[in-house]
């Protein structure tokens, strides 16, 4: 699982080069947490085995999923919260 996660996130890492360095570091911190505990995050049904979120700013959170069948990392959604609202 950890090795598959490493290869699956290479594409996501390459797309992060357009972002500022501090966002890249936050993403790397999320990945290092997953490497320590590959089953971290809520278990999802179907082929999506786990997810993790990265808080980019106080109002923006990005949710990623790891597809265990295709070994891909997918960005599910950006959440912009204005005022109190449901949390992820």
PDB file of N, CA, C and O in Angstrom:
ATOM      1  N   UNK A   1       0.827  -1.198   0.000  1.00  0.00           N
ATOM      2  CA  UNK A   1       0.000   0.000   0.000  1.00  0.00           C
ATOM      3  C   UNK A   1       0.867   1.256   0.000  1.00  0.00           C
ATOM      4  O   UNK A   1       0.600   2.202  -0.742  1.00  0.00           O
ATOM      5  N   UNK A   2       1.913   1.262   0.839  1.00  0.00           N
ATOM      6  CA  UNK A   2       2.758   2.449   0.928  1.00  0.00           C
ATOM      7  C   UNK A   2       3.505   2.670  -0.378  1.00  0.00           C
ATOM      8  O   UNK A   2       3.600   3.801  -0.854  1.00  0.00           O
ATOM      9  N   UNK A   3       4.035   1.602  -0.962  1.00  0.00           N
ATOM     10  CA  UNK A   3       4.748   1.720  -2.231  1.00  0.00           C
ATOM     11  C   UNK A   3       3.804   2.167  -3.345  1.00  0.00           C
ATOM     12  O   UNK A   3       4.166   3.001  -4.176  1.00  0.00           O
ATOM     13  N   UNK A   4       2.605   1.615  -3.359  1.00  0.00           N
ATOM     14  CA  UNK A   4       1.618   2.023  -4.366  1.00  0.00           C
ATOM     15  C   UNK A   4       1.256   3.489  -4.199  1.00  0.00           C
ATOM     16  O   UNK A   4       1.093   4.210  -5.183  1.00  0.00           O
ATOM     17  N   UNK A   5       1.131   3.925  -2.961  1.00  0.00           N
ATOM     18  CA  UNK A   5       0.817   5.329  -2.702  1.00  0.00           C
ATOM     19  C   UNK A   5       1.940   6.227  -3.198  1.00  0.00           C
ATOM     20  O   UNK A   5       1.690   7.313  -3.721  1.00  0.00           O
ATOM     21  N   UNK A   6       3.189   5.770  -3.031  1.00  0.00           N
ATOM     22  CA  UNK A   6       4.336   6.552  -3.497  1.00  0.00           C
ATOM     23  C   UNK A   6       4.274   6.760  -5.008  1.00  0.00           C
ATOM     24  O   UNK A   6       4.443   7.881  -5.487  1.00  0.00           O
ATOM     25  N   UNK A   7       4.035   5.692  -5.754  1.00  0.00           N
ATOM     26  CA  UNK A   7       3.984   5.811  -7.206  1.00  0.00           C
ATOM     27  C   UNK A   7       2.742   6.570  -7.675  1.00  0.00           C
ATOM     28  O   UNK A   7       2.798   7.306  -8.660  1.00  0.00           O
ATOM     29  N   UNK A   8       1.640   6.396  -6.983  1.00  0.00           N
ATOM     30  CA  UNK A   8       0.401   7.065  -7.390  1.00  0.00           C
ATOM     31  C   UNK A   8       0.477   8.567  -7.186  1.00  0.00           C
ATOM     32  O   UNK A   8      -0.153   9.325  -7.923  1.00  0.00           O
ATOM     33  N   UNK A   9       1.236   9.004  -6.201  1.00  0.00           N
ATOM     34  CA  UNK A   9       1.294  10.434  -5.915  1.00  0.00           C
ATOM     35  C   UNK A   9       2.344  11.162  -6.736  1.00  0.00           C
ATOM     36  O   UNK A   9       2.441  12.386  -6.648  1.00  0.00           O
ATOM     37  N   UNK A  10       3.127  10.456  -7.527  1.00  0.00           N
ATOM     38  CA  UNK A  10       4.127  11.136  -8.356  1.00  0.00           C
ATOM     39  C   UNK A  10       3.466  12.117  -9.318  1.00  0.00           C
ATOM     40  O   UNK A  10       3.960  13.225  -9.527  1.00  0.00           O
ATOM     41  N   UNK A  11       2.346  11.699  -9.901  1.00  0.00           N
ATOM     42  CA  UNK A  11       1.645  12.584 -10.828  1.00  0.00           C
ATOM     43  C   UNK A  11       1.091  13.810 -10.120  1.00  0.00           C
ATOM     44  O   UNK A  11       1.127  14.917 -10.659  1.00  0.00           O
ATOM     45  N   UNK A  12       0.579  13.608  -8.907  1.00  0.00           N
ATOM     46  CA  UNK A  12       0.042  14.740  -8.153  1.00  0.00           C
ATOM     47  C   UNK A  12       1.169  15.689  -7.776  1.00  0.00           C
ATOM     48  O   UNK A  12       1.003  16.906  -7.848  1.00  0.00           O
ATOM     49  N   UNK A  13       2.317  15.143  -7.373  1.00  0.00           N
ATOM     50  CA  UNK A  13       3.456  15.980  -7.026  1.00  0.00           C
ATOM     51  C   UNK A  13       3.912  16.817  -8.216  1.00  0.00           C
ATOM     52  O   UNK A  13       4.233  17.996  -8.063  1.00  0.00           O
ATOM     53  N   UNK A  14       3.940  16.214  -9.389  1.00  0.00           N
ATOM     54  CA  UNK A  14       4.379  16.952 -10.570  1.00  0.00           C
ATOM     55  C   UNK A  14       3.436  18.112 -10.866  1.00  0.00           C
ATOM     56  O   UNK A  14       3.879  19.168 -11.318  1.00  0.00           O
ATOM     57  N   UNK A  15       2.147  17.927 -10.618  1.00  0.00           N
ATOM     58  CA  UNK A  15       1.201  19.012 -10.874  1.00  0.00           C
ATOM     59  C   UNK A  15       1.273  20.095  -9.803  1.00  0.00           C
ATOM     60  O   UNK A  15       0.751  21.192 -10.004  1.00  0.00           O
ATOM     61  N   UNK A  16       1.911  19.805  -8.667  1.00  0.00           N
ATOM     62  CA  UNK A  16       2.014  20.794  -7.596  1.00  0.00           C
ATOM     63  C   UNK A  16       3.099  21.835  -7.849  1.00  0.00           C
ATOM     64  O   UNK A  16       3.173  22.823  -7.118  1.00  0.00           O
ATOM     65  N   UNK A  17       3.931  21.645  -8.849  1.00  0.00           N
ATOM     66  CA  UNK A  17       5.022  22.586  -9.096  1.00  0.00           C
ATOM     67  C   UNK A  17       4.515  23.982  -9.436  1.00  0.00           C
ATOM     68  O   UNK A  17       5.255  24.954  -9.281  1.00  0.00           O
ATOM     69  N   UNK A  18       3.280  24.104  -9.893  1.00  0.00           N
ATOM     70  CA  UNK A  18       2.713  25.418 -10.206  1.00  0.00           C
ATOM     71  C   UNK A  18       2.259  26.167  -8.956  1.00  0.00           C
ATOM     72  O   UNK A  18       2.012  27.372  -9.011  1.00  0.00           O
ATOM     73  N   UNK A  19       2.147  25.461  -7.832  1.00  0.00           N
ATOM     74  CA  UNK A  19       1.675  26.069  -6.600  1.00  0.00           C
ATOM     75  C   UNK A  19       2.851  26.657  -5.820  1.00  0.00           C
ATOM     76  O   UNK A  19       4.000  26.281  -6.054  1.00  0.00           O
ATOM     77  N   UNK A  20       2.567  27.583  -4.891  1.00  0.00           N
ATOM     78  CA  UNK A  20       3.637  28.103  -4.027  1.00  0.00           C
ATOM     79  C   UNK A  20       4.260  26.986  -3.187  1.00  0.00           C
ATOM     80  O   UNK A  20       3.660  25.932  -2.977  1.00  0.00           O
ATOM     81  N   UNK A  21       5.475  27.246  -2.715  1.00  0.00           N
ATOM     82  CA  UNK A  21       6.235  26.231  -1.979  1.00  0.00           C
ATOM     83  C   UNK A  21       5.514  25.812  -0.705  1.00  0.00           C
ATOM     84  O   UNK A  21       5.551  24.637  -0.342  1.00  0.00           O
ATOM     85  N   UNK A  22       4.855  26.748  -0.016  1.00  0.00           N
ATOM     86  CA  UNK A  22       4.214  26.390   1.254  1.00  0.00           C
ATOM     87  C   UNK A  22       3.059  25.419   1.044  1.00  0.00           C
ATOM     88  O   UNK A  22       2.781  24.600   1.919  1.00  0.00           O
ATOM     89  N   UNK A  23       2.381  25.496  -0.103  1.00  0.00           N
ATOM     90  CA  UNK A  23       1.320  24.529  -0.396  1.00  0.00           C
ATOM     91  C   UNK A  23       1.936  23.167  -0.690  1.00  0.00           C
ATOM     92  O   UNK A  23       1.400  22.142  -0.269  1.00  0.00           O
ATOM     93  N   UNK A  24       3.054  23.145  -1.409  1.00  0.00           N
ATOM     94  CA  UNK A  24       3.740  21.879  -1.678  1.00  0.00           C
ATOM     95  C   UNK A  24       4.174  21.211  -0.382  1.00  0.00           C
ATOM     96  O   UNK A  24       4.074  19.991  -0.247  1.00  0.00           O
ATOM     97  N   UNK A  25       4.657  22.007   0.578  1.00  0.00           N
ATOM     98  CA  UNK A  25       5.083  21.435   1.864  1.00  0.00           C
ATOM     99  C   UNK A  25       3.906  20.852   2.633  1.00  0.00           C
ATOM    100  O   UNK A  25       4.026  19.796   3.254  1.00  0.00           O
ATOM    101  N   UNK A  26       2.758  21.546   2.592  1.00  0.00           N
ATOM    102  CA  UNK A  26       1.574  21.008   3.275  1.00  0.00           C
ATOM    103  C   UNK A  26       1.167  19.674   2.673  1.00  0.00           C
ATOM    104  O   UNK A  26       0.785  18.755   3.396  1.00  0.00           O
ATOM    105  N   UNK A  27       1.248  19.565   1.350  1.00  0.00           N
ATOM    106  CA  UNK A  27       0.902  18.314   0.693  1.00  0.00           C
ATOM    107  C   UNK A  27       1.883  17.217   1.088  1.00  0.00           C
ATOM    108  O   UNK A  27       1.472  16.087   1.354  1.00  0.00           O
ATOM    109  N   UNK A  28       3.179  17.538   1.131  1.00  0.00           N
ATOM    110  CA  UNK A  28       4.184  16.553   1.531  1.00  0.00           C
ATOM    111  C   UNK A  28       3.965  16.114   2.976  1.00  0.00           C
ATOM    112  O   UNK A  28       4.157  14.942   3.299  1.00  0.00           O
ATOM    113  N   UNK A  29       3.567  17.041   3.850  1.00  0.00           N
ATOM    114  CA  UNK A  29       3.274  16.671   5.237  1.00  0.00           C
ATOM    115  C   UNK A  29       2.116  15.687   5.302  1.00  0.00           C
ATOM    116  O   UNK A  29       2.140  14.745   6.095  1.00  0.00           O
ATOM    117  N   UNK A  30       1.098  15.903   4.466  1.00  0.00           N
ATOM    118  CA  UNK A  30      -0.033  14.976   4.432  1.00  0.00           C
ATOM    119  C   UNK A  30       0.410  13.602   3.965  1.00  0.00           C
ATOM    120  O   UNK A  30      -0.035  12.588   4.502  1.00  0.00           O
ATOM    121  N   UNK A  31       1.290  13.561   2.960  1.00  0.00           N
ATOM    122  CA  UNK A  31       1.773  12.278   2.452  1.00  0.00           C
ATOM    123  C   UNK A  31       2.632  11.563   3.475  1.00  0.00           C
ATOM    124  O   UNK A  31       2.552  10.341   3.598  1.00  0.00           O
ATOM    125  N   UNK A  32       3.459  12.303   4.217  1.00  0.00           N
ATOM    126  CA  UNK A  32       4.302  11.646   5.209  1.00  0.00           C
ATOM    127  C   UNK A  32       3.447  11.044   6.319  1.00  0.00           C
ATOM    128  O   UNK A  32       3.794   9.995   6.862  1.00  0.00           O
ATOM    129  N   UNK A  33       2.328  11.695   6.666  1.00  0.00           N
ATOM    130  CA  UNK A  33       1.410  11.117   7.649  1.00  0.00           C
ATOM    131  C   UNK A  33       0.814   9.819   7.120  1.00  0.00           C
ATOM    132  O   UNK A  33       0.682   8.842   7.858  1.00  0.00           O
ATOM    133  N   UNK A  34       0.453   9.811   5.837  1.00  0.00           N
ATOM    134  CA  UNK A  34      -0.119   8.601   5.249  1.00  0.00           C
ATOM    135  C   UNK A  34       0.898   7.476   5.167  1.00  0.00           C
ATOM    136  O   UNK A  34       0.533   6.308   5.299  1.00  0.00           O
ATOM    137  N   UNK A  35       2.160   7.802   4.953  1.00  0.00           N
ATOM    138  CA  UNK A  35       3.177   6.752   4.893  1.00  0.00           C
ATOM    139  C   UNK A  35       3.358   6.095   6.253  1.00  0.00           C
ATOM    140  O   UNK A  35       3.600   4.892   6.341  1.00  0.00           O
ATOM    141  N   UNK A  36       3.239   6.893   7.320  1.00  0.00           N
ATOM    142  CA  UNK A  36       3.352   6.304   8.656  1.00  0.00           C
ATOM    143  C   UNK A  36       2.147   5.432   8.971  1.00  0.00           C
ATOM    144  O   UNK A  36       2.282   4.392   9.615  1.00  0.00           O
ATOM    145  N   UNK A  37       0.972   5.851   8.520  1.00  0.00           N
ATOM    146  CA  UNK A  37      -0.248   5.093   8.762  1.00  0.00           C
ATOM    147  C   UNK A  37      -1.044   5.061   7.463  1.00  0.00           C
ATOM    148  O   UNK A  37      -1.893   5.925   7.245  1.00  0.00           O
ATOM    149  N   UNK A  38      -0.785   4.067   6.581  1.00  0.00           N
ATOM    150  CA  UNK A  38      -1.418   4.065   5.266  1.00  0.00           C
ATOM    151  C   UNK A  38      -2.934   3.963   5.314  1.00  0.00           C
ATOM    152  O   UNK A  38      -3.601   4.294   4.334  1.00  0.00           O
ATOM    153  N   UNK A  39      -3.489   3.514   6.426  1.00  0.00           N
ATOM    154  CA  UNK A  39      -4.936   3.378   6.516  1.00  0.00           C
ATOM    155  C   UNK A  39      -5.555   4.559   7.254  1.00  0.00           C
ATOM    156  O   UNK A  39      -6.688   4.471   7.726  1.00  0.00           O
ATOM    157  N   UNK A  40      -4.817   5.662   7.357  1.00  0.00           N
ATOM    158  CA  UNK A  40      -5.367   6.854   8.004  1.00  0.00           C
ATOM    159  C   UNK A  40      -6.493   7.421   7.157  1.00  0.00           C
ATOM    160  O   UNK A  40      -6.490   7.293   5.932  1.00  0.00           O
ATOM    161  N   UNK A  41      -7.430   8.031   7.804  1.00  0.00           N
ATOM    162  CA  UNK A  41      -8.574   8.583   7.080  1.00  0.00           C
ATOM    163  C   UNK A  41      -9.746   7.626   7.139  1.00  0.00           C
ATOM    164  O   UNK A  41      -9.604   6.461   7.510  1.00  0.00           O
ATOM    165  N   UNK A  42     -10.869   8.126   6.778  1.00  0.00           N
ATOM    166  CA  UNK A  42     -12.095   7.337   6.837  1.00  0.00           C
ATOM    167  C   UNK A  42     -12.105   6.289   5.733  1.00  0.00           C
ATOM    168  O   UNK A  42     -11.698   6.562   4.604  1.00  0.00           O
ATOM    169  N   UNK A  43     -12.564   5.109   6.061  1.00  0.00           N
ATOM    170  CA  UNK A  43     -12.693   4.055   5.052  1.00  0.00           C
ATOM    171  C   UNK A  43     -13.909   4.353   4.185  1.00  0.00           C
ATOM    172  O   UNK A  43     -14.997   4.629   4.692  1.00  0.00           O
ATOM    173  N   UNK A  44     -13.712   4.293   2.887  1.00  0.00           N
ATOM    174  CA  UNK A  44     -14.803   4.556   1.961  1.00  0.00           C
ATOM    175  C   UNK A  44     -15.297   3.249   1.363  1.00  0.00           C
ATOM    176  O   UNK A  44     -14.602   2.234   1.413  1.00  0.00           O
ATOM    177  N   UNK A  45     -16.484   3.274   0.804  1.00  0.00           N
ATOM    178  CA  UNK A  45     -17.030   2.076   0.178  1.00  0.00           C
ATOM    179  C   UNK A  45     -16.548   1.980  -1.258  1.00  0.00           C
ATOM    180  O   UNK A  45     -16.122   2.974  -1.846  1.00  0.00           O
ATOM    181  N   UNK A  46     -16.615   0.800  -1.812  1.00  0.00           N
ATOM    182  CA  UNK A  46     -16.202   0.601  -3.199  1.00  0.00           C
ATOM    183  C   UNK A  46     -14.695   0.571  -3.341  1.00  0.00           C
ATOM    184  O   UNK A  46     -13.983   0.108  -2.450  1.00  0.00           O
ATOM    185  N   UNK A  47     -14.215   1.070  -4.474  1.00  0.00           N
ATOM    186  CA  UNK A  47     -12.797   0.954  -4.757  1.00  0.00           C
ATOM    187  C   UNK A  47     -11.953   2.052  -4.130  1.00  0.00           C
ATOM    188  O   UNK A  47     -10.724   1.974  -4.155  1.00  0.00           O
ATOM    189  N   UNK A  48     -12.587   3.073  -3.569  1.00  0.00           N
ATOM    190  CA  UNK A  48     -11.822   4.129  -2.926  1.00  0.00           C
ATOM    191  C   UNK A  48     -11.460   3.685  -1.519  1.00  0.00           C
ATOM    192  O   UNK A  48     -12.333   3.537  -0.664  1.00  0.00           O
ATOM    193  N   UNK A  49     -10.185   3.474  -1.282  1.00  0.00           N
ATOM    194  CA  UNK A  49      -9.783   2.853  -0.027  1.00  0.00           C
ATOM    195  C   UNK A  49      -9.598   3.851   1.103  1.00  0.00           C
ATOM    196  O   UNK A  49      -9.827   3.508   2.263  1.00  0.00           O
ATOM    197  N   UNK A  50      -9.198   5.055   0.801  1.00  0.00           N
ATOM    198  CA  UNK A  50      -8.985   6.015   1.881  1.00  0.00           C
ATOM    199  C   UNK A  50      -8.972   7.415   1.301  1.00  0.00           C
ATOM    200  O   UNK A  50      -8.914   7.606   0.086  1.00  0.00           O
ATOM    201  N   UNK A  51      -9.029   8.386   2.191  1.00  0.00           N
ATOM    202  CA  UNK A  51      -8.925   9.762   1.737  1.00  0.00           C
ATOM    203  C   UNK A  51      -8.139  10.565   2.755  1.00  0.00           C
ATOM    204  O   UNK A  51      -7.995  10.157   3.907  1.00  0.00           O
ATOM    205  N   UNK A  52      -7.644  11.682   2.333  1.00  0.00           N
ATOM    206  CA  UNK A  52      -7.060  12.639   3.243  1.00  0.00           C
ATOM    207  C   UNK A  52      -7.320  14.026   2.701  1.00  0.00           C
ATOM    208  O   UNK A  52      -7.514  14.202   1.498  1.00  0.00           O
ATOM    209  N   UNK A  53      -7.324  15.001   3.572  1.00  0.00           N
ATOM    210  CA  UNK A  53      -7.592  16.366   3.136  1.00  0.00           C
ATOM    211  C   UNK A  53      -6.392  17.238   3.456  1.00  0.00           C
ATOM    212  O   UNK A  53      -5.638  16.966   4.391  1.00  0.00           O
ATOM    213  N   UNK A  54      -6.227  18.280   2.675  1.00  0.00           N
ATOM    214  CA  UNK A  54      -5.157  19.230   2.889  1.00  0.00           C
ATOM    215  C   UNK A  54      -5.786  20.604   3.005  1.00  0.00           C
ATOM    216  O   UNK A  54      -6.471  21.057   2.089  1.00  0.00           O
ATOM    217  N   UNK A  55      -5.559  21.260   4.112  1.00  0.00           N
ATOM    218  CA  UNK A  55      -6.099  22.598   4.317  1.00  0.00           C
ATOM    219  C   UNK A  55      -5.107  23.595   3.726  1.00  0.00           C
ATOM    220  O   UNK A  55      -4.009  23.771   4.254  1.00  0.00           O
ATOM    221  N   UNK A  56      -5.490  24.240   2.643  1.00  0.00           N
ATOM    222  CA  UNK A  56      -4.594  25.164   1.960  1.00  0.00           C
ATOM    223  C   UNK A  56      -4.596  26.519   2.655  1.00  0.00           C
ATOM    224  O   UNK A  56      -3.535  27.062   2.962  1.00  0.00           O
ATOM    225  N   UNK A  57      -5.765  27.059   2.899  1.00  0.00           N
ATOM    226  CA  UNK A  57      -5.905  28.284   3.678  1.00  0.00           C
ATOM    227  C   UNK A  57      -7.017  28.045   4.684  1.00  0.00           C
ATOM    228  O   UNK A  57      -7.557  26.943   4.774  1.00  0.00           O
ATOM    229  N   UNK A  58      -7.362  29.089   5.447  1.00  0.00           N
ATOM    230  CA  UNK A  58      -8.430  28.908   6.432  1.00  0.00           C
ATOM    231  C   UNK A  58      -9.780  28.693   5.767  1.00  0.00           C
ATOM    232  O   UNK A  58     -10.711  28.213   6.414  1.00  0.00           O
ATOM    233  N   UNK A  59      -9.910  29.037   4.486  1.00  0.00           N
ATOM    234  CA  UNK A  59     -11.209  28.895   3.828  1.00  0.00           C
ATOM    235  C   UNK A  59     -11.213  27.875   2.695  1.00  0.00           C
ATOM    236  O   UNK A  59     -12.237  27.690   2.038  1.00  0.00           O
ATOM    237  N   UNK A  60     -10.099  27.218   2.459  1.00  0.00           N
ATOM    238  CA  UNK A  60     -10.022  26.286   1.332  1.00  0.00           C
ATOM    239  C   UNK A  60      -9.422  24.970   1.797  1.00  0.00           C
ATOM    240  O   UNK A  60      -8.347  24.947   2.397  1.00  0.00           O
ATOM    241  N   UNK A  61     -10.106  23.897   1.524  1.00  0.00           N
ATOM    242  CA  UNK A  61      -9.613  22.566   1.857  1.00  0.00           C
ATOM    243  C   UNK A  61      -9.759  21.687   0.627  1.00  0.00           C
ATOM    244  O   UNK A  61     -10.786  21.724  -0.050  1.00  0.00           O
ATOM    245  N   UNK A  62      -8.733  20.896   0.340  1.00  0.00           N
ATOM    246  CA  UNK A  62      -8.752  20.007  -0.814  1.00  0.00           C
ATOM    247  C   UNK A  62      -8.821  18.575  -0.306  1.00  0.00           C
ATOM    248  O   UNK A  62      -8.050  18.180   0.569  1.00  0.00           O
ATOM    249  N   UNK A  63      -9.735  17.811  -0.851  1.00  0.00           N
ATOM    250  CA  UNK A  63      -9.908  16.421  -0.445  1.00  0.00           C
ATOM    251  C   UNK A  63      -9.373  15.517  -1.548  1.00  0.00           C
ATOM    252  O   UNK A  63      -9.758  15.643  -2.710  1.00  0.00           O
ATOM    253  N   UNK A  64      -8.480  14.602  -1.171  1.00  0.00           N
ATOM    254  CA  UNK A  64      -7.894  13.657  -2.116  1.00  0.00           C
ATOM    255  C   UNK A  64      -8.334  12.246  -1.753  1.00  0.00           C
ATOM    256  O   UNK A  64      -8.541  11.943  -0.578  1.00  0.00           O
ATOM    257  N   UNK A  65      -8.476  11.391  -2.743  1.00  0.00           N
ATOM    258  CA  UNK A  65      -8.761   9.980  -2.490  1.00  0.00           C
ATOM    259  C   UNK A  65      -7.701   9.130  -3.160  1.00  0.00           C
ATOM    260  O   UNK A  65      -7.096   9.535  -4.153  1.00  0.00           O
ATOM    261  N   UNK A  66      -7.488   7.965  -2.615  1.00  0.00           N
ATOM    262  CA  UNK A  66      -6.554   7.007  -3.194  1.00  0.00           C
ATOM    263  C   UNK A  66      -7.361   5.834  -3.723  1.00  0.00           C
ATOM    264  O   UNK A  66      -8.044   5.151  -2.959  1.00  0.00           O
ATOM    265  N   UNK A  67      -7.286   5.598  -5.020  1.00  0.00           N
ATOM    266  CA  UNK A  67      -8.008   4.510  -5.670  1.00  0.00           C
ATOM    267  C   UNK A  67      -7.106   3.284  -5.668  1.00  0.00           C
ATOM    268  O   UNK A  67      -6.084   3.264  -6.354  1.00  0.00           O
ATOM    269  N   UNK A  68      -7.474   2.267  -4.907  1.00  0.00           N
ATOM    270  CA  UNK A  68      -6.615   1.095  -4.758  1.00  0.00           C
ATOM    271  C   UNK A  68      -6.620   0.192  -5.981  1.00  0.00           C
ATOM    272  O   UNK A  68      -5.710  -0.621  -6.140  1.00  0.00           O
ATOM    273  N   UNK A  69      -7.615   0.310  -6.844  1.00  0.00           N
ATOM    274  CA  UNK A  69      -7.640  -0.538  -8.040  1.00  0.00           C
ATOM    275  C   UNK A  69      -6.755   0.020  -9.145  1.00  0.00           C
ATOM    276  O   UNK A  69      -5.993  -0.720  -9.767  1.00  0.00           O
ATOM    277  N   UNK A  70      -6.851   1.307  -9.390  1.00  0.00           N
ATOM    278  CA  UNK A  70      -6.049   1.910 -10.460  1.00  0.00           C
ATOM    279  C   UNK A  70      -4.773   2.544  -9.931  1.00  0.00           C
ATOM    280  O   UNK A  70      -3.959   3.040 -10.710  1.00  0.00           O
ATOM    281  N   UNK A  71      -4.587   2.534  -8.601  1.00  0.00           N
ATOM    282  CA  UNK A  71      -3.419   3.120  -7.953  1.00  0.00           C
ATOM    283  C   UNK A  71      -3.232   4.579  -8.358  1.00  0.00           C
ATOM    284  O   UNK A  71      -2.132   5.002  -8.714  1.00  0.00           O
ATOM    285  N   UNK A  72      -4.310   5.331  -8.296  1.00  0.00           N
ATOM    286  CA  UNK A  72      -4.271   6.749  -8.641  1.00  0.00           C
ATOM    287  C   UNK A  72      -4.760   7.577  -7.463  1.00  0.00           C
ATOM    288  O   UNK A  72      -5.565   7.123  -6.650  1.00  0.00           O
ATOM    289  N   UNK A  73      -4.261   8.783  -7.392  1.00  0.00           N
ATOM    290  CA  UNK A  73      -4.752   9.742  -6.414  1.00  0.00           C
ATOM    291  C   UNK A  73      -5.649  10.724  -7.145  1.00  0.00           C
ATOM    292  O   UNK A  73      -5.251  11.297  -8.159  1.00  0.00           O
ATOM    293  N   UNK A  74      -6.857  10.923  -6.637  1.00  0.00           N
ATOM    294  CA  UNK A  74      -7.824  11.807  -7.281  1.00  0.00           C
ATOM    295  C   UNK A  74      -8.138  12.979  -6.363  1.00  0.00           C
ATOM    296  O   UNK A  74      -8.321  12.806  -5.158  1.00  0.00           O
ATOM    297  N   UNK A  75      -8.200  14.166  -6.942  1.00  0.00           N
ATOM    298  CA  UNK A  75      -8.648  15.340  -6.206  1.00  0.00           C
ATOM    299  C   UNK A  75     -10.161  15.388  -6.328  1.00  0.00           C
ATOM    300  O   UNK A  75     -10.687  15.504  -7.435  1.00  0.00           O
ATOM    301  N   UNK A  76     -10.874  15.300  -5.200  1.00  0.00           N
ATOM    302  CA  UNK A  76     -12.330  15.230  -5.253  1.00  0.00           C
ATOM    303  C   UNK A  76     -12.948  16.616  -5.343  1.00  0.00           C
ATOM    304  O   UNK A  76     -13.752  16.875  -6.238  1.00  0.00           O
ATOM    305  N   UNK A  77     -12.584  17.513  -4.425  1.00  0.00           N
ATOM    306  CA  UNK A  77     -13.255  18.809  -4.454  1.00  0.00           C
ATOM    307  C   UNK A  77     -12.450  19.854  -3.698  1.00  0.00           C
ATOM    308  O   UNK A  77     -11.636  19.540  -2.830  1.00  0.00           O
ATOM    309  N   UNK A  78     -12.700  21.086  -4.051  1.00  0.00           N
ATOM    310  CA  UNK A  78     -12.208  22.227  -3.294  1.00  0.00           C
ATOM    311  C   UNK A  78     -13.391  22.763  -2.510  1.00  0.00           C
ATOM    312  O   UNK A  78     -14.486  22.902  -3.055  1.00  0.00           O
ATOM    313  N   UNK A  79     -13.189  23.055  -1.273  1.00  0.00           N
ATOM    314  CA  UNK A  79     -14.276  23.565  -0.449  1.00  0.00           C
ATOM    315  C   UNK A  79     -13.896  24.960   0.015  1.00  0.00           C
ATOM    316  O   UNK A  79     -12.900  25.138   0.716  1.00  0.00           O
ATOM    317  N   UNK A  80     -14.675  25.933  -0.369  1.00  0.00           N
ATOM    318  CA  UNK A  80     -14.483  27.293   0.106  1.00  0.00           C
ATOM    319  C   UNK A  80     -15.588  27.596   1.096  1.00  0.00           C
ATOM    320  O   UNK A  80     -16.766  27.618   0.737  1.00  0.00           O
ATOM    321  N   UNK A  81     -15.211  27.829   2.339  1.00  0.00           N
ATOM    322  CA  UNK A  81     -16.208  28.102   3.367  1.00  0.00           C
ATOM    323  C   UNK A  81     -16.246  29.598   3.629  1.00  0.00           C
ATOM    324  O   UNK A  81     -15.216  30.216   3.896  1.00  0.00           O
ATOM    325  N   UNK A  82     -17.407  30.163   3.554  1.00  0.00           N
ATOM    326  CA  UNK A  82     -17.604  31.568   3.898  1.00  0.00           C
ATOM    327  C   UNK A  82     -18.524  31.596   5.103  1.00  0.00           C
ATOM    328  O   UNK A  82     -19.729  31.374   4.988  1.00  0.00           O
ATOM    329  N   UNK A  83     -17.944  31.868   6.248  1.00  0.00           N
ATOM    330  CA  UNK A  83     -18.733  31.859   7.469  1.00  0.00           C
ATOM    331  C   UNK A  83     -18.945  30.441   7.957  1.00  0.00           C
ATOM    332  O   UNK A  83     -18.352  29.505   7.421  1.00  0.00           O
ATOM    333  N   UNK A  84     -19.792  30.269   8.980  1.00  0.00           N
ATOM    334  CA  UNK A  84     -20.022  28.924   9.514  1.00  0.00           C
ATOM    335  C   UNK A  84     -20.747  28.049   8.503  1.00  0.00           C
ATOM    336  O   UNK A  84     -21.664  28.494   7.812  1.00  0.00           O
ATOM    337  N   UNK A  85     -20.327  26.825   8.436  1.00  0.00           N
ATOM    338  CA  UNK A  85     -20.950  25.891   7.503  1.00  0.00           C
ATOM    339  C   UNK A  85     -20.513  24.480   7.813  1.00  0.00           C
ATOM    340  O   UNK A  85     -19.760  24.263   8.763  1.00  0.00           O
ATOM    341  N   UNK A  86     -20.963  23.526   7.042  1.00  0.00           N
ATOM    342  CA  UNK A  86     -20.582  22.143   7.312  1.00  0.00           C
ATOM    343  C   UNK A  86     -19.095  21.937   7.102  1.00  0.00           C
ATOM    344  O   UNK A  86     -18.499  22.507   6.189  1.00  0.00           O
ATOM    345  N   UNK A  87     -18.507  21.122   7.951  1.00  0.00           N
ATOM    346  CA  UNK A  87     -17.084  20.815   7.844  1.00  0.00           C
ATOM    347  C   UNK A  87     -16.910  19.470   7.173  1.00  0.00           C
ATOM    348  O   UNK A  87     -17.794  18.614   7.229  1.00  0.00           O
ATOM    349  N   UNK A  88     -15.773  19.292   6.543  1.00  0.00           N
ATOM    350  CA  UNK A  88     -15.464  17.995   5.916  1.00  0.00           C
ATOM    351  C   UNK A  88     -15.058  16.995   6.951  1.00  0.00           C
ATOM    352  O   UNK A  88     -14.760  15.848   6.618  1.00  0.00           O
TER     353      UNK A  88
END
